[in-house]
Amino acid sequence: MMDSGMRAMVDAVDEARRQLRENALPKARERGRDKVPAADEPVMLGALADLVEVAAELAAALSDRMATHESPPFYNGAGSRLRDQARYLREAEQKVAERLG
């Protein structure tokens, strides 16, 4: 049985996934909508970077809490790759913002 702390983490991740699937993703997939205004492009890149950074932080925090010796490297590896992707998004955010002035 999952302890209450772990259940809270799983529920929070599930809720974030649900919110993205129900609210953000349908808007992104709508056909016939106008293009995203240029000024909003770095904002969305930043929002995605925020999301990925939090996922990286969670993976890193969980790596120390795993009971088996096999699991921490999985969490550490995932956290590292997520940090790399967040950094890529931050760089893109900055480049787009600079281009826009």
N, C-alpha and C positions, 0 to 999 in steps of 0.2 A: 504494500500500500504506500502511495506517495505521501510524503510529509506535507504539511500545510504550506511551508515556504516554497517547496518545489512546485506544488500545485498552483500557487499564486504566480510563479514565473511562467509556467506553461499556459495558464489562463491569460496572462497579459500578452504573451506572444500570439496566442490564438486570437485574441481580441484585435490586436494590431493587424494581423493577417486578414481577419474578417472585414475590418474597416477599410483596408486598402482594396480588397476585392469588391466590396459592395459600393464604395463611394468614389475612390480615385480611379480605379481601373475602368469602370464603365464610361466615365467622363473622357478618359484618354482614348478610348476606343470608338467614341461616337463619330460616325461618318457625317460629313456635311457641316461640321463645325468649322469656324474660322481658324486660321493658323494661330498658334500661341504668339501673343505680342512679343517682340524682341526683348523688351524690358523685363518680361516675366521668365525668360529662358534661364538666366542665372539663378533666379529664385527657386525654380524647380530643381535645377542641378544641386543647389544647396540643400533643399529639402531631402532629396535622395541621399546625398552625402550624410546628412544627419541620421537618417534611418539606418544606413549601412554602418556608420560609426557606433551606434547603439548596439546593433547586432554583434559587432566585433567586441565591444566591451562586455557584453553578456557572455559570449563564448570564452573570453579570457577569464572572467570571474568564475565561470563554471569549471574551468579546467582544474583548479585547485580543490574542488569539492568532490571529484569523482572517486568512487571507492575502488575501482579496478585500476590496475597499472596500464592497461591498454587504452583507456579512454582519454586521459589528458592530452596525449599528442594529437588526437583528432580535434579536440576543442581548440588547442593552441594553433594547429594548422589552419583551421577554419577562421579563427580570429585573425591570424596573420594575413590570409588572403582577403578577408573582408576589409581589413585596414588598408591594404593595397588598393582595393577598389574604391574605398572612400577617398583616399588620397587622389586617385585619378579623377573622381567626380569633383573634388575641391579644385584641382588644377583646371579642369574644364570650366567650372563656375567662374574662376578668376579670369581665364582667357576670354570668355564670352563677355563678362562685365567690362573688361578692359577694351574690348572691341567696340562695345556700345558707348564707351566714354563715360 
